[in-house]
């Protein structure tokens, strides 16, 4: 039980300090991929540019989503679509603050949450296929989904 607790805490810390920065870095990579060929180092930009802001913002986002989900499942799902573009906002604007990123996401996603839901739902067939391949297909599907979400973000940004 003590070992399980230690592993859980270690996993949580890795998720916060590595996973959050990696999410922003990958968002930067896929945004850059829409215009030119990004370098492998671009995927790690979340560690190099505003590391504390990146991990802090995504940590707060996780807390907010957890709290919204306590109200029932539906408010949490709605907020998850509202907050989905925050990593792209952070990756795209190195000078934006955490508070401004939440505000910008709220403004950009107003009237667009359903569109993002439909985009993500369009991958359900591929998700099922990934389950049938015991998760191996996920390595091929996730970059495709990330590229589609980056294009979605850029479309909203350019409106």
C-alpha positions in Angstrom: 0.0 0.0 0.0 2.9 2.4 0.8 4.5 1.4 -2.5 1.3 2.0 -4.4 0.9 5.4 -2.8 4.5 6.3 -3.7 4.0 5.2 -7.3 0.8 7.2 -7.5 2.5 10.3 -6.2 5.5 9.8 -8.5 3.1 9.4 -11.5 1.2 12.6 -10.5 4.4 14.6 -10.3 5.7 13.3 -13.6 2.4 14.2 -15.2 2.5 17.7 -13.8 6.2 18.5 -14.4 6.8 16.5 -17.5 3.5 15.8 -19.1 2.2 19.4 -19.0 5.3 20.9 -20.6 5.3 18.1 -23.1 1.7 18.9 -24.1 2.6 22.5 -24.8 5.7 21.4 -26.7 3.8 19.0 -28.9 1.1 21.7 -29.5 3.9 24.0 -30.7 5.3 21.2 -32.9 1.9 20.6 -34.6 1.2 24.3 -35.0 4.6 24.7 -36.7 3.9 21.6 -38.8 1.0 23.4 -40.5 3.3 25.9 -42.1 6.7 24.2 -42.4 8.6 21.1 -41.4 9.3 21.4 -37.6 12.4 20.1 -36.0 12.4 17.4 -33.4 13.5 20.0 -30.8 10.3 22.0 -31.4 8.4 19.2 -29.6 10.4 20.1 -26.4 9.7 23.9 -26.5 7.3 23.5 -23.6 10.3 22.8 -21.4 12.4 25.7 -22.8 9.9 28.6 -23.2 8.0 29.7 -20.1 8.2 26.2 -18.4 6.6 27.4 -15.1 3.8 29.1 -16.8 3.1 26.0 -19.0 3.0 23.5 -16.1 1.1 25.9 -13.8 -1.6 26.8 -16.4 -2.2 23.2 -17.3 -2.2 22.2 -13.6 -4.8 24.8 -12.9 -6.7 23.6 -16.0 -6.8 20.1 -14.6 -8.0 21.3 -11.2 -10.7 23.4 -12.8 -11.8 20.4 -14.9 -11.9 18.2 -11.9 -14.1 20.7 -10.0 -16.4 21.2 -13.0 -16.8 17.5 -13.2 -17.9 17.3 -9.6 -21.1 19.2 -10.6 -22.0 16.2 -12.8 -20.3 14.8 -15.9 -21.8 17.2 -18.5 -20.3 20.5 -17.1 -16.9 18.9 -17.0 -17.2 17.7 -20.6 -18.3 21.1 -21.8 -15.4 22.8 -20.0 -12.9 20.2 -21.3 -13.9 21.3 -24.9 -13.5 25.0 -23.8 -10.1 24.4 -22.3 -8.9 22.1 -25.1 -7.1 24.8 -27.0 -5.2 26.2 -24.0 -2.0 24.3 -24.8 -2.1 25.6 -28.4 -2.6 29.2 -27.1 0.4 28.8 -24.7 2.5 27.3 -27.5 1.5 30.0 -29.9 2.1 33.0 -27.7 5.1 32.9 -25.4 4.1 36.2 -23.7 0.5 35.4 -22.8 -0.3 35.0 -19.1 -2.2 32.0 -17.6 -5.3 34.1 -16.9 -5.3 35.6 -20.4 -5.0 32.1 -21.9 -8.1 31.0 -20.1 -10.0 34.1 -21.2 -8.8 33.8 -24.8 -9.8 30.1 -24.9 -13.3 31.0 -23.5 -13.7 33.7 -26.2 -12.4 31.5 -29.1 -14.5 28.5 -28.1 -17.7 30.4 -27.7 -20.0 28.7 -30.3 -17.2 26.3 -31.3 -17.4 23.6 -28.7 -19.8 21.5 -30.7 -17.6 21.8 -33.7 -14.6 20.5 -31.7 -16.8 17.7 -30.3 -17.7 16.7 -33.9 -14.1 16.8 -35.0 -13.0 14.6 -32.1 -16.0 12.3 -32.5 -15.0 11.7 -36.2 -12.1 9.7 -34.9 -14.2 7.1 -33.1 -13.8 4.5 -35.7 -10.0 4.9 -35.5 -10.3 4.7 -31.7 -12.1 1.4 -31.9 -9.5 0.1 -34.3 -6.8 1.1 -31.7 -8.6 -0.9 -29.1 -8.7 -3.9 -31.4 -4.9 -3.6 -32.0 -4.4 -3.6 -28.2 -3.3 0.1 -28.3 -0.6 -0.2 -31.0 -2.7 1.9 -33.4 -2.7 4.7 -30.9 0.9 5.5 -31.9 -0.4 6.3 -35.4 -3.7 7.9 -34.5 -2.5 10.4 -31.9 -0.3 12.5 -34.2 -3.3 12.6 -36.7 -5.6 13.9 -34.0 -3.1 16.4 -32.7 -2.6 17.7 -36.3 -6.3 18.1 -36.7 -6.7 19.9 -33.4 -3.8 22.3 -34.3 -5.6 23.1 -37.6 -8.8 23.7 -35.7 -7.0 26.1 -33.3 -5.4 28.0 -36.2 -8.8 28.3 -38.0 -10.3 29.8 -34.8 -7.3 32.1 -34.4 -7.5 33.4 -37.9 -11.2 34.2 -37.7 
